[in-house]
Amino acid sequence: MTSNVSQNYPYSSETEPARAAAIERLLRERDSLGPKLAAETTPTDANDRWWVWKCPSKGCAGLLHVAGYARDAHALYVVCDGSCAGTYLR
């Protein structure tokens, strides 16, 4: 995990199809992301919309998309689509 649970406010929201497409794209682009998500997350439940946050990494302009629920914490597990390629708990 690259960050502790954050208290940041959401930046925006996205539809479930947009969230799923963003995660699928990131899985195709990053070979190590699939095994990491499989080990550290459980699947999302049925929601029409999901929050999106700005990445907290200095110099990264990416957005954080929900990839699932954290397996070992009560939090959303999010993935940055920007240059830092980080994962965080929200």
C-alpha positions, 0 to 999 in steps of 0.5 A, spaced: 500 500 500 502 506 498 498 510 502 494 510 509 486 511 509 485 519 507 480 524 509 480 527 502 474 530 499 472 527 492 473 530 486 468 528 482 464 522 480 463 517 474 458 512 472 459 504 473 461 503 466 466 509 466 469 506 472 470 499 470 473 501 463 478 505 467 480 499 471 480 495 465 484 500 461 489 500 467 489 492 468 491 492 460 497 497 461 500 495 467 502 488 468 503 488 475 496 491 477 492 485 476 496 480 481 496 486 486 488 487 485 487 480 486 491 479 492 489 486 496 481 487 494 474 484 494 469 486 488 465 492 488 458 491 489 452 494 485 452 502 484 450 506 479 456 511 480 463 511 484 467 517 487 473 519 483 479 523 487 485 527 485 491 523 486 495 526 492 502 524 489 506 531 488 506 532 481 501 527 479 495 530 475 492 523 475 485 521 478 483 515 483 478 510 480 475 505 485 478 498 483 474 494 489 474 494 497 480 493 501 481 486 503 484 487 510 481 494 511 474 498 511 476 502 505 475 503 498 481 501 494 483 506 488 488 506 483 491 512 480 491 513 472 496 518 472 504 517 472 505 515 479 501 509 478 499 508 485 494 505 489 491 508 495 485 507 500 479 511 501 
